[in-house]
Amino acid sequence: MKNFLRVAIAILFFVFSIDANAQFGNGGTFKVPEPVKWTFSTEQLNDSEFVLVSHAKIDKDWHVYTQKLDPRAIQNPTAFTYTVTKDFILDDSTKEVGKIITVEDSNPKETETFFLDSVNYRQKIIIRNFKGFIVKGNVYFQTCNSSMCMPPKQVDFSFTVPPVNKTSKKSGYGWIWILGFLGGLAALFTPCVFPMVPLTVSFFTKRSKDKKKGLRNAVLYASSIIVIYVLLGLIITAILGPSGMNAIASNGWVNLIFFIIFVIFGFSFLGAFELTLPSSWVNRADNVSERGGFMGVFFMALTLCLVSFSCTAPIVGSLLAEAASDGKYWNLVIGMFGFSVAVALPFALFAAFPAWLNTLPQSGGWLNSVKVVLGLLEIAFSLKFLSTSDLVGLHIKFLHFHINGPMGILKREIFIALWIVIFAIIGLYLIGKIKFHHDSELKHVSVTRLMIGILAFTFSIYLLPGMFGAPLKLIGGFPPPERYSEGWGTSAGSSGGTTDGTKSSSVSRNKNQSLGCPYDLSCYSDYNDAVAYAKQVNKPIMIDFTGYSCVNCRKMEANVWSDSRVLNVMKNDYVLVSLYVDDPTELPAAEQTVSKVTGQKIETVGDKWSDMEASLYKSSTQPLYALVDKDSKLLTDIRGYNTDIDAYVKFLEDGKKNFHP
C-alpha cells in the first residue's frame, strides 16, 4: 500500500509539474527537482582495456536503486544500455561500486536495495579501434526519498575513448612474437643455418626454367619453414592443454629439467659436443625432397629444420620456456611464428633480389663466435629455472616425496655472482682474451666484437651493486627476490611473513610463506585469516595473486611496490594477502574439493588460490591485484601487470575512497 501511494504521489507530482510549467512558463518559480547529477569519464587500464565510469551524485535524503532488485519490488532498477560497435566489445556486466543500503518493507513485503550520497558504475571494455572513438548509450533509473518517488528517467551519455599507442607495450602476444623473431635472427646467424641461405637460393634460381618459377619455389620453401615451426608449436600447445603452460612454469621438477637441458644446450654451443637428430630422419626427408613439386620443396624445408637442429633447438627451447613462464595458451604458437618468419624471410628476399647475395659476409670463424656467445647466454638463462625450482621445491605426490621450497640452493647473491662471471667471460671472449679449441685464429678485434664486448663488461659492472642489496631494476623479476638473500631465514620478516608484531607466524597456514614479504610489509598467506584481521582493524584487503615462478610479479614488486607512495598506502591502509597459485603444499583431505570452474581436483594450496582467482575474477594470469572490503566485494576494478606507478597509486586510492567502514 505504501509503495502504491508513492507511485501515485509521483504521478500527481509529475502532472502538477507539467501544469506548473505551463502556468508559470520560463519565468515561473516552480522547478522539478533533479536529485541525481551524472558525470561520465573513462579510465585506461592498459593498451587494450578501458573502464567507462558513470558517477551518480545523489542529493541528501534521496536514493537510487541498484541494478538488481527484489522481484516483488515495484520500483525500477538502474539499467545501462551501450550502443556496441565494431570499435569495442563489452567485458562482463556493469559493476556497482558503492555502499548498498538494504531495507525490509513489510507492506507490501519486499526488500529494497539502493545507494545514498553517491555511486560509481564501471563498465570494462576491450577496444578494437586504437585510433579513438565514442561510446554512446543511456542510463535508465529511478530515485526516491522517504515520502515519494520521481518518475523513471533516462539520461543519454557519450564516452570519448582516446587514441592508444600500442608500440610501448612489452607484454602479451605482440611481445612474444618479437622475442620469437629475435630468436629467429639469432638462429639465422649460426653455422647450421647461415651457409644454407646462398646455397638454397642459388639452387632454386639455377634449377628453375625461369626466374618467376625460381622465385615461386623460394617463397614456397620459406612458407614451408613457417608452417613446420608453427605446426610444432601447435602440437606442443595441444599436448599441454589450456593449463599446461602454467603447470610448466610452476612445477619444480619441470624447471629443474629445463635447467639441465639449457646447460646441455649451452655446452653444445661451446663445442663440448654436438647435438644431432638420428641420421635416418634426415636421410628420409632428403630423399623425399628430390621428388620435386610442392612436396619436394616442403621436404627440402623439413630437411633444413632437421639438419639445423643442433643450432635451432636451444633457441626454440628458450622460446618454449619463455612462453611457459607467461602462462598464456597461444604464446608458443605466436613465438614459433615469429621465429620461423625470421628464419624464412632471407630465403624469399634473396630469391627476389639475387644480387643481394654478393653483399653477404663469407662464412667463417665469426659464425662460431655467435654460437659461443649464445651458449654462454643459454647457461646464464638456465639459472632462472634452477632458481624457480629452488623456490617452489620438489614434489612427487604418488611417492609422497616432498622437499618444500625455498631450499636455499640459489640465493640472490649467488645468482648475481654467477651472472657477473658469465657476462665477464663473454666480454673477455669477444676481445680475444679467452679462446675455445674450435675457434679460428683472431688476428684483430673488429669494431662489432669490441662494442658487444664493452656492453658485456658494462652489464657485469652494473650487476655488482646487486651483491650488496641494490634492486637492479633493469633485470627486475629475473633473479631471486631481494628478500631471498644470504640473510634469509634469520630475520623476523622471514617467518610467516609478519613484521609488525600484530600477527605471528602461526597466522600463515603454509610453510612456503617463509619466503617472507617484500620491503618489510606485513602480509598474510591465507585469505580467511586476512579477512578476520581486516575486520579487527577495519581496513580494506589487497589480494595479491602471485607465484614463486612469476617473473612479472617480481617486476611489479621491484619497480612499482618499491615506490614510496605505493609502499606507504600498502603499509598503512590495507591488509595485504599474498596468495601463491603455485604453492605445492598439499591441502588436508577434508579441504580437497573439485573445482566448479575447471572440473579438476583442488589438491594443493596453490590449486585453491588459482581456483579462487578463476572463479571470482575470471583470470588465470599473475600478478593480479584485487581490492575488496570485509565482505569480499570489489572496491574498484582488478589490476594486472602494469608498471605505471601513477596508475597504481590511483588504483589504491580509488579502493580507499570506495571503502566504507
N, C-alpha and C positions, 0 to 999 in steps of 0.2 A: 504494500500500500504506500509506504514511504517513497519508494523509488518511482511509483506511478505519479505521485504528487510532484516529485522532482521534474519529471519529464513534462508534465502538464504545465508547471510553472515556467519551465524553459521555453515551451512553445508560446505561451502567453507573453513572456518577456520578449521573445523574438518578434512576435506580431506587433507588440507595443513599440519596439524599437523602430520597426519599419514605419509605423504610423507617426512616431515622433519625428523621424527624419522628414517625412512628408509634410508634417505641420511646421516644423521649425526651419527646414532647409539647411543650407550650409552655415547659416548664421545662428542656428539654434544652440542651446547649451547641452542638450542631451546627447550622449555618446555611448554606443555599445561597447562594453568593456572587452579588452583583449588581454586576458590574464596570462597568455603564453607568448613569449618572444623567441623566435627561432633564429639561429645563426648556423651557417654551413661552411665547413672548411675541409681541407684534405691533409693527410699526413702520409709521408713516404716512408715505407718500411725498408725497401731495398729497390733494386733496379727494375723489378717487375711487379711489386706489390704496393698498393696504396690502401689507405683507410679513408672512407667517406664519413666524416664526423658531423652529425646533426645534434646541435646543442639546444636544449629547451630550457629557458629561464622562466620559472613559474612564479607568479605573484603570490604574496602571502595569503594564506587561508584557502588557496586553490590547489588542485592536484590534477595530474594527467595519468591516465590509466596505462597499464602495462600492455605488452603486445599479446599476451595470452591471459584470458580472463576465465573465471568460473563459467561453465556452460549455462548456468542458471542466471547469470548476470544480464541485465537489460542495457547496461552501458556499452559503449563502443570501444573496442580495444584500439590501441595505436597501431597503424599499419603503414609500411613503407612500400612504395612502388617505384622501381627503377626501370627506365627505358634502356634495355640492354641492346647494344650494337656490337658490331664486329671488332670494335676497339678494345673491348674488355669482357671478362666474364666475372660473375659473382662467385665469391669463395665463401661458402656456408651462408647462414642467415644473418640478419642484422642483430647485433648484440646490444643489450641494455646495460649501461654502466651507471649505477646509482643505488641508493638505499630504497628497497622496496618496502612499502608500508602495507601490512595486511590487516584487514578489518572484517570481523564476522558480523553480518547483518541478519537479524532474526526474522524480520518482516519486510519483504519476503526473505526466506532463508537462502543466503548466498554468501560467498566470500569475495570481497573487493580487494584488488591489489593495485596500488598506484604509487606515484612518486610525488614528493613535495620538493619545493625550492628549485631543484634543477635535475636534469638527467641528460646523459650523453647516449646517443645511438650510433653504433660504429659498424659499418659495413665494409668488410675487406673485399678488394677486387684484385684480379690479376690482369695486367694490361697486355694488350696485343699490339697496340699502336704506340710506338715510342716517340712519336712526333708531337704529342699533346692532343687533347680532345676535351669535350664537355660531356658530363653525365647529367642527364635530366631525369626528373621524376617528381613525386609528390609524397607528402605525409598526410595521412587522414587520422584525426584524433578527436577526442572529446575531453573537456575539462569541466570539473565540478567543484563546488565548495560544500559546506555542511548543510546549506539550505536549498541550493539549486544547481542545475547543470546547464551549461551552454549547449546549443545545438552542435552536432559534429561539424568539423571544419576541415577543409582541405587546403594545404599550403604547398604551392609549387616551389621546386628548388632546382638549382643547377650547380654542379661542382666543376671546377676547372682543373683538369689534371695536366700538369706542366710537361714539357718535353723531357725525356730521360736520355742521358748519355750513358750507353752501355759499355763503353770502351774501358772504363775503370774497374769493371767487375773482375775479380780474381778468384771466383769460385763457380761451381756449377759445371754444366756440360761444356760451356764455351772454354772454360779454363782447362778442363781435362783434355779437350781437343787440342788446345795449344801445346800442352805438355806432350801429348802423343806426337804432334807434328815435330816438336823439337827433338824428341827421341828418335823419330824417323830420320831427321837430318844428321843426328849423331851416328846412327847406323849406316847412313849413306857414306860417311867418310871413314869406313873401316876397310881393312884389306879384303874382306869377303864380298863386299858389295861394290865399292868404287870402281875397281877394274872392269866390272861387268857392264858398266854403262856404255862406254865406247864400243866394246865388243858386240853387245847385243844390238845397239842401234845400227852399227855397220852391217851386221848380219842381215837385219831386216831390209835396209836400204839397198844392199847389193843383191840379195836373193830375189827381191820383188821385180816384176817386169816393168813397173813404172813407179814413179815417186809417190803417186797417190796411194797405191796399194801398200807400199812400204810404210807410209805414214799411218795407214789404217791398221796394219798389223802391230806397229809400235804402240798405238793408242790402245788397241785390244790387249796387248801384253801388259801395259800399265794398269788398265782396268781390271785385268785378271789378278794382278798383285793385290789391288784394293779388295776385291771380292774374297780372296783367300784369307787375308788377315781379318776382315770383318766377320767372315764365317767362323773363324777360330774364336773371335770374341763372343759371337752369338752362342756357340756351342758351350763355352765355359760358363757364360751367364745362365744359359738354360739349365745346366747341370747344378749350378749353385742355388738357383731359385731366388725368390724375392728377398729372403732374409740371409742368403748365403754370403753376400759381401760384408754385412755387419758381423756375421759369425767369424769370417776370416780375420777381420780387423781386431776382434776382441778375444780370440782364442789363444791362450798361452802357447800351446803346442804348435799351432799353425805359424805363429810368429817366430817360434824357435826354428821351425823348418825353413821359413823364409830367410832367417839369418844364416843358416848353414848353406842354403842354395846361393845366396848372394856372395858369401865368402868363396864358394867354389867357382862361381862365375868370375869373381874378381881375380882370383889366382889364375884362372884360364886366360883372361885378358893379359895378365902379366907374363904369360908364356910358360907357366909351370907345366901345363898340359893342354891338350886341345879337345874340346867337346865336339863330337860329331854324331850325326844320326846313322843308323845302320846303312851300309853301302847299298844293300838290296833295295831300300826305299828310293834312294837317289837314282839308281840304275833303271828301276821300273818306270819312274816318272820321265827319265831322259829318253827311254825307248818310245814311250807314247808320244813324246813331243816331236818325234821325227815324222809323224803321220801327216803333218800339215793341216791346214784349215783351222777352224776355231779351236777344236780340241787340242791340236798340236801346239798352238800359241798358248793356250791355257796351261798345258802341262810344262811348257817351257818356263812359264812364270812360277809354277809349283816347284820346278827343279831349282830355280833361283832361291826360293824360300827355304828349301831343304838344304841346299849347299851352303847358304849363308847362315845356317842355324847357329854356328859357334859364335858369330858376331851379333846376331839379332836377338838370340834367346835371352841374354842378360838384360837387354833394354826392354824387351817385351815383358820379362819377369818383373822389372821395376814398374812398368806400367800397370801390370796386374795388381801389384802391391799398393800402388797409389790409388787405383780405382777402389780397392777393398777398404782402404783407410777412410775414404769419404762415405762409403756405405750406400751410394746411390745405385739403383738397379742397372741403368744403362751406361754407367761410367766406362766399363771395359770396352763395350762396343764402340762408343764415341771415341775413346782413346785409340783403339785399333784403327778406326777410320782415319784419324789424324796422322797416326804413324805410317799407315800404308800410303796415304797421299804424298807424304814427304819422300818416301822411298820410290814411288812410282812416277812422280812428276818429271824427274830428269829424263826418263826414257821417252816420254811423249814430247817433251820440249826439244830434245836434241834430234829426235826424228823429224820434227817440224822445221828445225833450223840446224841442219847438219854441219854448217860452217862453225858453229859454236864448239864443236868437238876439239878444234885446234886450240881453243883457249883453256882447256882443262889442264891442270898440272899433271906431270908424269907420276905414275905410281912409284913409290919408293919408301924410304925409311920413315917419312913423316906419317904414313898411314899406321905404322906400328906404334909411333908415339901417341896417336889418337887412342889406340887400343890400351896402352899402358895407363894413360890418364883416366880413361873410362873405367879400367879395372880398379884403380885406387878409389875412384868415386863410388864404385859398387861396394867396396869394403867399408867406406865411410857410411854409406846409407844403410848397410846391413846392421849397424849398431842400433838404429832406430827400432828394428824388430826385436833385437835382444833386449832392449830397454822395455818394450811393451810386454814381452814375456816375463821379464823380471817383476814388473809392476802388477801384472794380473795374477801370476802364479801358474802352476801346472796341476791339472786335474784330470783324472780318468775315473768316470763315475762307476762303471761296472766293476772296476777293481778296487773301488773305494780308496783310490790313491789321490791324496790332496797335499800340495805344497802351496800354502796361501802366500800371495804377494802382499807387499813388496818383499822380495827375497834378499835384498841388499847386495846384489851382484854388480850392478852397473849404476852407481850413483852419479849425480850430475857432474862432479869434478872429474871423475874417471872418463866419462863420456867426452867431455870437452877436451881433456888432455889428449885423448886418442885422436880427436879431430884436428887438434893443433899439430900433432906429429904427422898425420896423413897429408894435410894440406902443405906442410913444410916440405915433405918428401916430393909432392907434386911440383913445387917451386924449384927444388934442387934438381929434379929430373929434367925439367924443361930448360934450365940454363946449363945442362950438361955435367953437373957435379955427381949425378948418380946414373949408372948405366946398367941395363939388363943384358943377358947373354945373347939375345936375338936382335939387339939394336945394332944398326949400322954406325959407322964412324961419323961423329958430329964434328965437322970441321969448323963451323961457325954457328952462332946462335942467331936465328932470324928475328926480325922485329916482332913477328907474331908470337913466337915462343917466348920472347922476353916479356912482352906485355902480359901474356897469360900467366907467366911465372910470377911477375910482380903482383898480379891480382891474388894468386895463391898465397904469397907471403903476406900480403896485406890482410887477407882474411884470417890467417893464423894469428897475426898480431891483434886483430880485432877480438879474437876469441879469448885472449889471455886474461882480461879482467873478469871473464866469467868464472875463472878458477877461484876468484875471491868474492863471488856473490853478485857481480854485475848482471843485470837482467838479460842482455843480449837479445834485444827485441827483433833484430834482423832475422834471427832463426827461432823466434818465439814459437813454442809448441813442438819443436823437433827434439831437443834434449830432454831429459827427465825434468820434472818441475823443480823450481828453486827449493822448495821445502824438502825435497828428497836429496839431501846433500850429506856430507860427511857427519854433520851434527844430527842427522835424522835418528830418532829413537831415544834421544836424551832430553829433548825439550818438552815442556808441558803441552805444547800445541800438537805434539805427535801422538798423543794418547787420546783416542776417542774424538779428536777434532774439537777440543774445547780449550778455551784460553781465558775466559773472563771470570771464572770462579762460580758462576751461577749454574753451570752444567758440569757434571762429572763424566768420566769416561764410561760409566755404566749406562749413560744415555744411548750410546751407539750400540746397535744390535749386532753389527758385523765387524769382524776384526780388521777387514781390509781398510776401514776408515782410518786406521792407524797412520795412513799416509798424511793425515792432517789437512788443514785448510790453509789456503794462501794468505799471506800478509797478516797473519795473526788474527784472522777472522774467526768468530765462533760459529760453528756450523753443526747441524745435525745430519745424521746419515739415515734416519728413519722418519718418514713423513708424519706418522701419528704422534711421535714424540715432539716434532716441531709444532704441530697444531696445539698440543697440550701446553707447550711453553708459550706459544703466541697468545693463548687465552689468558695466561697468567700475567703477561707483561703488556697485553692489549696493543699488539703490533701486527702489521700485515706480514705475510710469509712470502719469501722469494724462493721459488723452486728452481733449482739448477739441475737439469737433466744433463749428465756428463758421462765421461768414461775414462778409464785408465789409458786406453789406446787412442783417445780422441785428440788429434793434433790441433784442430780448431778450438777446442776447449782451452788448451794451454795457451793458444794465441790470444784468446779473449782475456784470460787471466793476466797475461804478461802485458798486453797493450791497452786494455780497457779498464779492468779492475784495479790496476796499479795507479790510475789517475786519482788524485786526492779528492776530487769532487765525488767520484763514484764510490770510492772507498769509505768516505765519511758517511754517506747515506746508507750504504750497506751495513756499516758497523752500528750505527745509531738508530736507524729507523725500520729495520727489517729483521725478521728471524730467518736466517739462511738455512736451507736444507739442500745438501748435495746428494743427488740420487744417481749412483753409478750403474748404468744399464749393462755393463759388462762384468759386474761383480759376481764371481762364480760361487760364492758361499751358498751352500745348499740350505733351502728352507726346511723347517720341521715338517714332517709328513702331514700334520694336520693343516698346514698352511699351503700345501701344494694343490693347485686347482687347474682347471682348463680355461684358457683364455677365450672370452666371448668374441674377441676380435679376430684372432688367427686360428683358433681351434687347437692350438698347441698347448702342451702341458707346461705350467709355470712351476719350475723346479728350483730355481735359484733366486737369490735376492735381485740379481740383475734382470732376470726374466720378469720379476714382479714390477720393477720400476719401468722397464721397457713397455710392458703391457699397459701400465698406468698412462704413460705418455701417448701411446697409440689410441687408447680408448677415450681419454679426456681431451686430448689436443690434436688428434688425427695426424701425428707426426712420428717419424722413426729416426730422425737425424739429430745429432748432437753437435754443438750445445743447443739447448732450448731453455728459455727462461720464461717463467710464468709468475705473475704477481697475483696472489689470492688473499682473501680475507680468512677469518677463522672458520667460516663455513665452506671454504674451498671455492668460493665464487671469484671469477676473474675480475680484477680491478682495472685492467687495460689489456690491450692485445698482447699475445705472446710474442716473443722475440727470439730470433735465431742468431746465426753468426753474422755479425756486422760490426766492424771495428770503428764506427763513427762514435766517438766519445760523447759529443754533444747530444746526439740522438739517444744514447744510452742513459745519459743523465735525465733527459726529458722523460724517457720510459720510466725511470724510477720515481721521478717527481709526479708523473701522472698517477702512478699507483698510490702514492701517498695522498694525493688530493682526493682520490675517489674512495679512500678508505674511511669508513665511519665507525669509530669505536663503539 
